[in-house]
Structure formats: structure tokens, C-alpha cells
């Protein structure tokens, strides 16, 4: 399997603080960790770590940060031949301030707004992934490889991102982007708001759609019903990059022909594990860690009897209820009034899928 990942690569600086940063006050920080990051970059890094032939297409500066990130990719096995170097703009940076007490974070991104120019994708990928940050490079790949599986991981909304939604088979929204594009707000005390939001996104784009809901899990549809995959309880240290881990795991699952619920279960486990460590890159779990937890909970009884379908030309029927699934035996729940956060034997996690990143 070959995966082409298009979008941001940046240097992430993570600092732990004891209390919120205050204006007009001196703050000394001594606890600092640096590593590569970026939505597309994190997805590529996870895939490389998990033994997938992954290629990253990003623009970075001719500076120490760019060199550091490139070496990280190469050390984990990610192919860097589609990285371009800008000699007039520096590598983008992200400063993440994590409060040791309440685990809340503040993120400041210093973007160079440098984009790819060549679009010389000299491979035949099986899957193309875009994080939506480089419109022209993404369109060039989607147009060139029209018969391949394609996915867009949406973290923020723009007109260009909305246009990119039309090119792909799969779209992963976080809650904020799903609400912004649909124009609807989720109320967890009213399950119909989840159904209405999902249906509006489905009707607008007619793609396979997943919406990450932070600690609430993820929203998707299967067999005419909207479902919520519950989240797994963990000792959260840093949610930075958890949404990228979720998306990267979905991509891995596509290449392995997992059925949709198994794919989302794997992604939920991986994203949960990532929140137990600091930084988005260093917290990516191993494939063995994820597989071990999955096998312990579900064993070998789980099958792949509903392989992911990339044919989105046929509209699916509108769904009218929300289910809280067990990947082994789903149980339907009428969600017109309440959202059920867990069900017997379902994966029970508390993971923030980096909903706001």
C-alpha cells in the first residue's frame, strides 16, 4: 500500500506550564519539547511508524527546523522526495502551552503560508490524503489519481476546504468544522441534533463522513443509522495531535480493508493512547499497542464483512436515528431525546480527538 499525504509539516514546540499565561506578566518556561508536527505530517508519520509506504508532500523552509523535520520523517521510514524547500519563507511553527494542572492547552501557530509549486507526484498511490491546507497541490493529486481512494481531514473551514470536499471519497470533520459547514449546533441532550447535522453534511457532499466529537467519541453512519462510537477512558496528558492519529488510523484501516466499525474502533483506541503522552508526534502509539487492546476487547471474533466502499456516486437514504454500537453486536437506541455515551461491551474510552485542532 502506498499513501500520499499532502499538507502541513511544521515544528511543534510543547511547553508545560503551571498556570494560565497572563497578559503583562513575566512567565518563565523551562520544560520544552520540540518535534515535527502538522496534520498531514502527523498522518504520514503514523503510517510510516506502522510500516506503510507513506509519502509526505509539504513545503518547508531552508532552515534548521525544516532539516529536523525531514530527518524525523526519514528515520521513521516516511518518503520525503515530494518535500519542497522555500528559500524566502521559514518553516511554520506551532507553540503548544499545556497546563500541568487541568491539561488545558493554548496553541499558537506561526504559519509561513508557503505552498507546494511542482505537484510532481511520480508514484502511483493507493490512497491520497489531504489536510486541506494546500488547495492547489491537493487538487492536482485528486485530478491525477481519480480512481484512487481519497480522504480529506478537515480541521478548519474555508471556501477552499469546502471545494476540496467535492473531490474525495471520505471526509473526517471535527465538531467545530462540522457545525460551521452545516450551520447546525450539536446539543448532546437532544440526539436529533446529531442526526440533523450528519444528514445535512451527507446531503451536501454525498461522501462517507465521520465527525469526531472529542471526549464524546465519533459520529458516522452504517446501514441507514447514524451511530456514535464511544470513547475510551485514559489519563489525559495532552490532546494535541489526537485528531491526526484518528485520521491516520482510518487511512491505515482503509488499506487493510477493515470494515467501517473496526476502522473507527482502531482509530478511537489509537487516538486515546496518544493523549496519554505529550506532543503530537512523540505520542503516536505503535500498531502493536493498538492491536493488543483491540484483540483483548474483541478477540478474533470481529470480521471484515462490510469492507469500506469507495463508490460514492449513489446517494444513501437519509438516516433518522442514532445508535451506540458494539462492533460485535450493535444495539439500536432511539436518539430523539438523549445521547447514550456507552453501551454494554462497547469500547469505553474518554479520548479528546483534538476536536479544536
C-alpha positions as CSV (number, residue, x, y, z in Angstrom):
1,X,0.0,0.0,0.0
2,X,1.3,3.5,-1.0
3,X,-0.2,6.6,0.7
4,X,0.4,10.2,-0.5
5,X,-0.1,12.7,2.3
6,X,-0.4,16.4,1.2
7,X,-0.4,19.4,3.5
8,X,1.3,20.9,6.5
9,X,4.6,20.0,8.1
10,X,5.8,22.2,10.9
11,X,7.9,22.3,14.1
12,X,5.9,21.8,17.2
13,X,7.2,23.3,20.5
14,X,5.4,21.9,23.5
15,X,5.8,23.7,26.9
16,X,4.3,22.7,30.2
17,X,3.1,25.5,32.4
18,X,1.8,25.5,36.0
19,X,-0.9,28.1,35.4
20,X,-2.5,30.0,32.5
21,X,-0.4,32.6,30.8
22,X,-1.3,36.2,31.9
23,X,-1.0,39.4,29.9
24,X,1.5,42.0,31.1
25,X,3.2,39.4,33.3
26,X,6.6,37.6,33.2
27,X,6.4,33.8,32.6
28,X,9.5,31.6,32.7
29,X,9.2,28.2,30.9
30,X,11.9,25.6,31.3
31,X,10.0,22.4,30.3
32,X,10.2,22.4,26.4
33,X,10.0,19.6,23.8
34,X,10.5,20.0,20.1
35,X,9.4,17.7,17.3
36,X,7.8,17.7,13.9
37,X,4.1,18.1,13.5
38,X,1.4,19.3,11.1
39,X,-1.8,17.5,10.2
40,X,-0.6,15.8,7.1
41,X,2.8,15.3,8.6
42,X,1.4,13.5,11.6
43,X,-0.7,11.2,9.4
44,X,2.3,10.3,7.3
45,X,4.5,9.8,10.4
46,X,1.9,7.4,11.9
47,X,1.7,5.4,8.7
48,X,5.5,5.2,8.4
49,X,5.7,4.1,12.0
50,X,3.1,1.4,11.3
51,X,5.1,0.0,8.3
52,X,3.1,1.7,5.5
53,X,4.9,3.1,2.4
54,X,3.9,6.8,3.1
55,X,5.0,9.9,1.1
56,X,4.7,13.4,2.5
57,X,4.3,16.4,0.2
58,X,4.9,19.6,2.1
59,X,6.7,22.9,1.7
60,X,9.2,23.8,4.4
61,X,11.9,26.4,4.8
62,X,15.7,26.1,4.2
63,X,16.4,26.2,7.9
64,X,17.2,24.1,11.0
65,X,13.5,23.4,11.7
66,X,12.9,22.1,8.2
67,X,16.0,19.9,8.3
68,X,15.0,18.5,11.7
69,X,11.5,17.6,10.5
70,X,12.8,15.9,7.3
71,X,15.3,13.8,9.3
72,X,12.4,12.7,11.6
73,X,10.4,11.5,8.6
74,X,13.3,9.6,7.1
75,X,14.2,8.0,10.5
76,X,10.6,6.5,10.7
77,X,10.5,5.5,7.0
78,X,8.4,8.2,5.5
79,X,9.4,9.1,1.9
80,X,10.5,12.8,1.6
81,X,11.0,13.1,-2.2
82,X,7.9,15.4,-2.5
83,X,9.0,17.8,0.1
84,X,9.9,21.2,-1.4
85,X,12.1,23.8,0.1
86,X,11.3,27.5,0.3
87,X,14.3,29.9,0.3
88,X,12.3,33.0,1.1
89,X,9.9,31.7,3.8
90,X,10.8,29.8,7.0
91,X,9.3,26.5,8.3
92,X,6.0,27.0,10.1
93,X,6.0,26.6,13.9
94,X,3.3,25.7,16.5
95,X,3.8,26.6,20.1
96,X,1.6,24.4,22.4
97,X,1.3,25.5,26.1
98,X,-0.1,22.6,28.2
99,X,-1.3,23.4,31.7
100,X,0.0,20.7,34.1
101,X,-2.9,21.2,36.5
102,X,-6.0,20.9,34.2
103,X,-4.4,19.7,31.0
104,X,-5.9,22.6,29.0
105,X,-3.8,23.8,26.2
106,X,-3.2,27.0,24.2
107,X,-1.9,26.7,20.7
108,X,-0.2,29.5,18.8
109,X,0.7,28.7,15.1
110,X,3.2,30.8,13.3
111,X,2.4,30.0,9.6
112,X,4.7,30.8,6.8
113,X,1.9,30.3,4.2
114,X,4.4,28.6,1.9
115,X,2.7,26.1,-0.6
116,X,3.9,23.5,-3.0
117,X,4.6,24.5,-6.6
118,X,5.7,21.5,-8.6
119,X,3.0,18.8,-7.9
120,X,5.4,16.3,-9.4
121,X,3.9,13.1,-7.9
122,X,6.0,10.4,-9.5
123,X,4.3,7.5,-7.9
124,X,1.0,5.6,-8.2
125,X,-0.5,5.8,-4.7
126,X,-3.4,3.7,-3.5
127,X,-4.7,6.4,-1.2
128,X,-4.4,10.2,-1.3
129,X,-4.8,12.2,1.9
130,X,-5.1,15.9,2.3
131,X,-5.4,18.1,5.4
132,X,-6.9,20.9,3.3
133,X,-4.1,23.4,3.9
134,X,-2.7,23.3,0.3
135,X,-5.5,23.6,-2.1
136,X,-3.7,23.6,-5.4
137,X,-1.4,20.7,-4.5
138,X,-4.4,18.6,-3.3
139,X,-6.5,19.3,-6.4
140,X,-3.5,18.3,-8.6
141,X,-3.3,14.9,-6.9
142,X,-7.0,14.3,-6.8
143,X,-7.3,15.1,-10.5
144,X,-4.3,12.9,-11.4
145,X,-5.4,9.9,-9.4
146,X,-9.2,10.0,-9.9
147,X,-9.6,6.2,-9.5
148,X,-7.8,6.0,-6.1
149,X,-9.2,6.2,-2.6
150,X,-9.1,9.8,-1.3
151,X,-9.7,11.3,2.1
152,X,-9.8,14.9,3.4
153,X,-9.2,15.5,7.1
154,X,-10.8,18.8,7.9
155,X,-9.6,20.8,10.9
156,X,-10.6,24.3,9.9
157,X,-13.2,25.7,7.4
158,X,-12.5,27.8,4.3
159,X,-14.1,28.0,0.9
160,X,-11.1,26.1,-0.5
161,X,-11.7,23.3,2.1
162,X,-15.4,23.1,1.1
163,X,-14.3,22.8,-2.6
164,X,-11.9,20.0,-1.7
165,X,-14.8,18.1,-0.1
166,X,-16.2,17.5,-3.6
167,X,-13.0,15.7,-4.8
168,X,-12.8,12.9,-2.1
169,X,-14.4,9.7,-1.1
170,X,-14.1,10.2,2.6
171,X,-14.3,13.3,4.8
172,X,-13.3,13.5,8.5
173,X,-14.7,16.6,10.2
174,X,-14.0,17.7,13.8
175,X,-17.0,19.0,15.7
176,X,-16.3,22.7,15.1
177,X,-15.8,22.3,11.3
178,X,-18.9,20.1,11.0
179,X,-21.0,22.7,12.9
180,X,-19.6,25.6,10.8
181,X,-20.2,23.9,7.5
182,X,-23.7,22.5,8.4
183,X,-24.8,25.7,10.2
184,X,-26.2,23.4,13.0
185,X,-25.1,23.1,16.6
186,X,-24.9,19.8,18.5
187,X,-26.9,19.5,21.7
188,X,-26.0,16.3,23.4
189,X,-29.2,16.4,25.3
190,X,-31.1,16.2,22.0
191,X,-30.0,13.4,19.8
192,X,-31.9,14.7,16.8
193,X,-29.3,17.5,16.5
194,X,-26.7,14.8,15.8
195,X,-28.9,13.2,13.2
196,X,-29.7,16.5,11.5
197,X,-26.1,17.6,11.4
198,X,-24.9,14.3,9.9
199,X,-27.8,14.3,7.3
200,X,-27.0,17.8,6.3
201,X,-23.4,17.0,5.7
202,X,-24.3,13.8,3.8
203,X,-26.8,15.6,1.6
204,X,-24.4,18.4,0.8
205,X,-21.4,16.3,-0.1
206,X,-22.7,12.7,-0.6
207,X,-19.5,11.2,0.8
208,X,-18.6,8.8,3.5
209,X,-18.5,11.1,6.5
210,X,-17.0,10.8,10.0
211,X,-17.3,13.5,12.7
212,X,-15.0,13.4,15.7
213,X,-16.7,14.7,18.8
214,X,-13.8,15.0,21.3
215,X,-14.5,13.2,24.5
216,X,-17.9,12.1,23.2
217,X,-16.4,9.8,20.5
218,X,-17.1,9.9,16.8
219,X,-20.3,10.1,14.6
220,X,-20.8,8.0,11.5
221,X,-23.5,6.1,9.6
222,X,-23.9,2.5,8.8
223,X,-26.8,0.5,7.3
224,X,-29.1,3.5,7.4
225,X,-28.5,4.5,11.0
226,X,-26.3,7.3,12.5
227,X,-24.0,5.8,15.2
228,X,-21.7,7.1,17.9
229,X,-18.5,5.2,18.7
230,X,-17.9,5.8,22.4
231,X,-14.6,6.8,23.7
232,X,-12.0,5.1,25.9
233,X,-11.1,6.3,29.4
234,X,-7.5,7.3,29.7
235,X,-5.2,9.5,31.8
236,X,-5.1,12.5,29.5
237,X,-1.8,14.4,29.4
238,X,-2.0,16.2,26.0
239,X,-4.7,16.0,23.3
240,X,-2.5,17.7,20.7
241,X,-2.5,15.7,17.5
242,X,-5.1,13.1,18.6
243,X,-7.3,14.1,15.7
244,X,-4.4,13.4,13.3
245,X,-3.8,10.0,14.9
246,X,-7.5,9.2,14.5
247,X,-7.4,10.2,10.8
248,X,-4.1,8.3,10.2
249,X,-5.5,5.1,11.7
250,X,-8.6,5.4,9.4
251,X,-6.2,5.6,6.4
252,X,-4.3,2.6,7.7
253,X,-7.6,0.7,8.1
254,X,-8.7,1.5,4.5
255,X,-5.5,0.0,3.2
256,X,-6.2,-3.2,5.2
257,X,-9.9,-3.4,4.1
258,X,-11.2,-3.1,7.6
259,X,-15.0,-2.7,7.9
260,X,-16.1,0.7,8.9
261,X,-16.8,0.0,12.6
262,X,-13.5,-1.9,13.0
263,X,-11.7,1.0,11.4
264,X,-13.3,3.6,13.7
265,X,-12.7,1.3,16.8
266,X,-9.0,1.1,15.9
267,X,-8.9,4.9,15.4
268,X,-10.5,5.5,18.7
269,X,-8.1,3.3,20.6
270,X,-5.1,4.9,18.8
271,X,-6.3,8.5,19.5
272,X,-6.9,7.6,23.1
273,X,-3.4,6.2,23.6
274,X,-2.0,9.3,22.0
275,X,-3.5,11.6,24.7
276,X,-1.5,9.8,27.5
277,X,1.8,11.4,26.4
278,X,3.0,14.9,25.5
279,X,3.3,16.2,21.9
280,X,1.5,15.2,18.8
281,X,4.4,13.3,17.2
282,X,6.0,11.5,20.2
283,X,2.7,10.3,21.5
284,X,1.7,8.3,18.4
285,X,1.3,4.7,19.6
286,X,2.7,1.6,18.0
287,X,0.5,-0.6,15.9
288,X,1.1,-3.4,18.3
289,X,-0.2,-1.3,21.2
290,X,-3.5,-0.6,19.3
291,X,-3.9,-4.2,18.1
292,X,-3.3,-5.6,21.5
293,X,-6.1,-3.5,23.1
294,X,-8.4,-4.3,20.2
295,X,-7.8,-8.1,20.4
296,X,-8.2,-8.0,24.2
297,X,-11.6,-6.4,23.9
298,X,-13.0,-8.0,20.8
299,X,-10.7,-11.0,20.1
300,X,-10.7,-12.6,16.7
301,X,-14.5,-12.8,16.5
302,X,-14.7,-9.4,14.8
303,X,-14.9,-9.9,11.0
304,X,-14.5,-7.7,7.9
305,X,-17.8,-8.5,6.4
306,X,-18.5,-4.9,5.3
307,X,-15.4,-3.6,3.6
308,X,-15.1,0.1,3.1
309,X,-16.8,1.1,-0.1
310,X,-15.3,4.0,-2.2
311,X,-18.2,4.3,-4.6
312,X,-20.0,7.4,-3.5
313,X,-21.9,8.1,-6.7
314,X,-25.1,6.6,-5.3
315,X,-26.9,8.6,-2.7
316,X,-27.6,6.8,0.6
317,X,-31.0,7.0,2.3
318,X,-31.5,9.6,5.0
319,X,-31.0,8.3,8.5
320,X,-33.3,9.0,11.3
321,X,-31.9,7.6,14.5
322,X,-28.6,7.4,16.3
323,X,-27.2,4.1,17.5
324,X,-24.5,3.4,20.1
325,X,-22.6,0.5,18.5
326,X,-20.9,-2.6,19.8
327,X,-18.6,-3.6,16.9
328,X,-19.6,-7.3,17.7
329,X,-23.3,-6.8,18.1
330,X,-24.8,-3.3,17.6
331,X,-27.7,-2.3,19.8
332,X,-30.1,0.3,18.4
333,X,-31.1,3.2,20.6
334,X,-33.7,5.9,19.6
335,X,-31.9,9.2,19.9
336,X,-34.7,11.7,19.6
337,X,-34.2,12.9,23.2
338,X,-30.9,11.7,24.7
339,X,-27.4,10.7,23.6
340,X,-26.2,7.5,25.1
341,X,-22.5,7.7,25.9
342,X,-21.8,4.0,26.4
343,X,-23.3,0.6,25.8
344,X,-22.6,-2.9,27.2
345,X,-19.4,-4.4,25.8
346,X,-18.7,-1.3,23.6
347,X,-15.3,0.3,23.7
348,X,-15.4,2.6,26.7
349,X,-13.0,5.4,26.2
350,X,-12.6,9.1,27.2
351,X,-10.5,10.5,24.4
352,X,-10.3,14.0,23.0
353,X,-9.8,13.6,19.3
354,X,-8.3,17.1,19.2
355,X,-11.6,18.5,18.3
356,X,-10.5,22.1,18.2
357,X,-7.2,21.5,16.3
